Amino acid sequence: MAEILETIDWSPLFISLKTGILATVLAFFAGIAAARFIMKLNNTAKAVVDGLLTLPLVLPPTVAGFFLLLIFSLRRPFGKYLYTQFDIKLVQTWPGCVIAALVIAFPLMYRNARAAFEQIDVNVIYAGRTLGMSERKIFWKVVVPMAAPGLASGTVLAFARAIGEYGATSMLAGNILGKTRTVSVAIELETVPEEKAVVQLVFDMFLNRNMGYTAISGYLNRNGYTRPPAKNAIRPSYGEWSSDHIKRMLSNPVYTGR
């Protein structure tokens, strides 16, 4: 085992980790913003926009990577504009790895965020409005805390997807050792007979990691991670939304524990 560990180049693992972390952070805020935006649309527009935002989830990753290559290639207008005006190059660079992972992981975060927002009781939002709270304050102080388990689940799934991305990354960022070679790309290159032991070790590591992420995501979806309700938790029944109930509810985070 020690000899195998000494022969492994760990740079793809570090590249995958930093790519996955940054892509997950970007997907987190982008997914929340997209879910908030789409909730305000009518049914027709919501169906169209939702289909577009979910498209990377159903497309083969190599196809998504091909579209990204068409957009950001230096031979294309947009890619050329980014390079000449802002000196931004995404093809065969580490930022390209981040963009590819972000595009593939984004739908998972978006879908979980939207599902979490749709399960929130609208009476709570109406209550905040009657108290004079701004829409932004209602969203960050009321909606997001109540949707926290779903958002956490989406974050875990997005990170798991981003860190294991292969198809789009290989199309856009290529395979440059120490620069854009992620673990998934490295595994594909090392699948030769004399490297079977190394490949098996890395494969087992990633298999166990993904099983762990799936278990964590399922637990968060079922139970959440908010504290258990205290004895003084405010849970008024339907029709009991007095101003006193509303003020106590919005000032007591225990209400979000279900």
C-alpha positions in Angstrom: 0.0 0.0 0.0 2.8 2.4 0.9 4.5 1.8 -2.5 1.2 2.5 -4.3 0.7 5.7 -2.4 4.2 6.9 -3.3 3.6 6.4 -7.0 0.4 8.4 -7.1 0.5 12.0 -8.3 -1.8 13.9 -5.9 -2.0 17.1 -8.0 -5.2 16.0 -9.8 -6.9 15.4 -6.4 -6.0 18.9 -5.2 -7.1 20.4 -8.5 -10.4 18.6 -8.2 -10.9 19.7 -4.6 -10.3 23.4 -5.3 -12.4 23.2 -8.5 -15.3 21.5 -6.7 -15.2 24.0 -3.7 -15.2 27.1 -5.9 -17.8 25.7 -8.3 -20.1 24.7 -5.4 -19.9 28.2 -3.9 -20.8 29.8 -7.2 -23.5 27.2 -7.8 -24.9 27.9 -4.3 -25.6 31.6 -4.9 -26.5 31.2 -8.6 -29.0 28.4 -7.7 -30.6 30.4 -5.0 -30.9 33.4 -7.2 -32.3 31.4 -10.1 -34.8 29.7 -7.8 -36.0 33.0 -6.4 -36.3 34.5 -9.9 -38.3 31.6 -11.4 -40.8 31.6 -8.5 -41.9 35.1 -9.6 -42.7 34.0 -13.2 -46.0 32.9 -14.6 -46.6 29.2 -15.4 -45.6 29.4 -19.1 -42.4 31.4 -18.6 -41.6 29.2 -15.6 -41.8 26.0 -17.7 -39.5 27.5 -20.4 -36.9 28.9 -18.1 -36.9 25.8 -15.9 -36.3 23.7 -18.9 -33.3 25.8 -20.0 -31.8 25.9 -16.5 -32.2 22.1 -16.1 -30.8 21.3 -19.5 -27.2 20.6 -18.4 -28.6 17.9 -16.1 -30.1 15.9 -18.9 -27.4 16.6 -21.6 -24.4 14.3 -21.9 -21.5 16.1 -20.2 -19.4 15.9 -23.3 -22.2 17.7 -25.3 -22.4 20.4 -22.6 -18.7 20.7 -22.8 -18.8 21.0 -26.6 -21.3 23.9 -26.3 -19.1 25.6 -23.7 -16.2 25.2 -26.1 -18.2 26.8 -28.9 -19.0 29.7 -26.6 -15.6 30.4 -25.0 -13.2 29.4 -27.8 -10.9 32.1 -28.9 -12.1 31.6 -32.4 -15.6 32.6 -31.4 -16.8 36.2 -30.9 -17.6 35.9 -27.2 -14.4 34.1 -26.3 -12.4 36.5 -28.4 -14.1 39.4 -26.7 -13.3 38.1 -23.2 -9.7 37.6 -24.1 -9.1 40.9 -25.9 -11.0 43.1 -23.5 -10.5 41.4 -20.1 -7.6 39.0 -20.8 -9.9 36.1 -19.7 -9.1 32.8 -21.3 -11.1 29.7 -20.3 -10.1 27.1 -22.8 -7.4 24.8 -21.4 -7.1 26.8 -18.2 -8.1 26.1 -14.6 -10.9 28.7 -14.6 -12.3 26.5 -17.5 -12.4 23.6 -15.1 -14.4 25.7 -12.7 -16.9 26.9 -15.4 -17.4 23.4 -16.6 -18.0 22.0 -13.1 -20.3 25.0 -12.3 -22.5 24.4 -15.4 -22.9 20.7 -14.7 -23.5 21.1 -10.9 -25.7 24.1 -11.1 -29.0 22.3 -12.0 -28.7 20.1 -8.8 -28.4 23.2 -6.6 -31.2 25.0 -8.5 -33.7 22.2 -8.4 -33.1 21.6 -4.6 -33.4 25.3 -3.9 -36.6 25.6 -5.8 -38.2 22.6 -4.2 -37.3 23.9 -0.8 -38.7 27.3 -1.5 -42.0 25.8 -2.9 -42.5 24.0 0.4 -42.5 27.1 2.5 -45.9 28.3 3.9 -46.7 31.5 2.0 -48.6 32.8 5.1 -45.2 33.3 6.7 -44.1 35.6 3.8 -47.4 37.4 4.0 -46.9 37.9 7.7 -43.5 39.4 7.2 -45.0 41.9 4.6 -47.7 42.9 7.1 -44.9 43.8 9.6 -43.3 46.1 7.0 -40.3 43.9 6.2 -38.7 44.4 2.8 -38.7 41.6 0.3 -34.9 41.2 0.6 -35.2 40.9 4.4 -38.0 38.4 4.2 -36.0 36.3 1.8 -32.8 36.2 3.8 -34.3 36.3 7.3 -37.4 34.1 6.9 -37.3 32.1 3.6 -33.7 31.0 3.5 -33.6 29.7 7.2 -36.8 27.8 6.6 -35.4 26.2 3.4 -32.0 25.5 4.9 -32.3 21.6 4.9 -33.1 21.6 1.2 -30.3 24.1 0.4 -27.8 22.1 2.4 -28.8 18.9 0.5 -28.4 20.8 -2.9 -25.0 22.0 -1.8 -23.8 18.5 -1.0 -25.1 17.1 -4.3 -23.6 20.0 -6.3 -20.2 19.5 -4.6 -20.3 15.8 -5.3 -21.1 16.4 -9.0 -18.6 19.2 -9.4 -15.7 17.3 -7.9 -16.3 14.2 -10.1 -17.0 16.1 -13.4 -15.2 14.6 -16.4 -16.9 15.2 -19.8 -17.4 18.9 -19.9 -14.0 19.5 -18.1 -12.1 17.4 -20.6 -13.8 19.3 -23.5 -13.3 22.8 -22.3 -10.2 22.7 -20.0 -8.3 19.8 -21.6 -5.8 17.6 -19.8 -2.7 19.6 -18.6 -0.8 18.0 -15.8 -0.7 20.2 -12.7 -3.1 22.7 -14.3 -6.3 21.2 -15.6 -5.9 17.4 -15.0 -8.6 16.5 -12.5 -9.0 13.1 -10.8 -11.7 12.0 -13.3 -9.4 12.8 -16.2 -6.4 11.2 -14.5 -8.3 7.9 -13.9 -9.3 7.7 -17.6 -5.6 8.2 -18.6 -4.3 5.7 -16.1 -6.5 2.8 -17.1 -3.6 0.7 -18.4 -2.7 -2.8 -17.2 0.3 -1.8 -15.1 -1.7 0.9 -13.3 -4.7 -1.2 -12.3 -3.8 -1.0 -8.6 -3.5 2.7 -8.6 -6.8 3.1 -10.5 -8.6 0.7 -8.2 -7.4 2.6 -5.1 -8.6 6.0 -6.5 -11.8 4.5 -7.7 -12.6 3.0 -4.3 -11.9 6.4 -2.7 -14.3 8.2 -5.0 -17.0 5.5 -4.7 -17.0 5.7 -0.9 -17.0 9.5 -1.1 -20.0 9.6 -3.4 -21.9 7.0 -1.3 -21.2 9.2 1.7 -22.5 12.4 0.0 -25.6 10.6 -1.1 -26.3 9.4 2.4 -25.7 12.9 3.8 -28.0 14.5 1.2 -30.8 12.0 1.9 -30.5 12.6 5.7 -30.7 16.3 5.2 -33.8 16.0 3.0 -35.5 13.7 5.5 -34.6 15.3 8.8 -32.9 18.6 8.1 -30.2 19.9 10.4 -32.1 22.6 12.4 -32.2 22.2 16.2 -35.1 20.3 17.7 -38.1 22.5 18.7 -38.0 23.8 22.2 -40.9 23.8 24.6 -41.8 27.4 23.8 -41.9 26.9 20.0 -44.6 29.0 18.4 -46.8 26.9 16.1 -50.1 28.7 15.6 -52.8 26.8 13.8 -54.4 28.0 10.7 -56.4 31.2 11.3 -54.5 32.2 14.5 -52.0 34.5 12.8 -52.4 37.4 15.3 -49.8 40.2 15.3 -48.4 38.9 18.5 -48.0 35.4 17.0 -46.3 36.9 14.0 -43.8 39.0 15.9 -42.9 36.2 18.2 -42.5 33.8 15.3 -40.2 36.0 13.3 -38.0 36.7 16.3 -37.8 33.1 17.3 -35.6 30.9 15.1 -37.0 27.8 16.8 -40.1 28.1 14.5 -38.0 26.8 11.6 -37.4 23.5 13.4 -39.9 21.0 12.1 
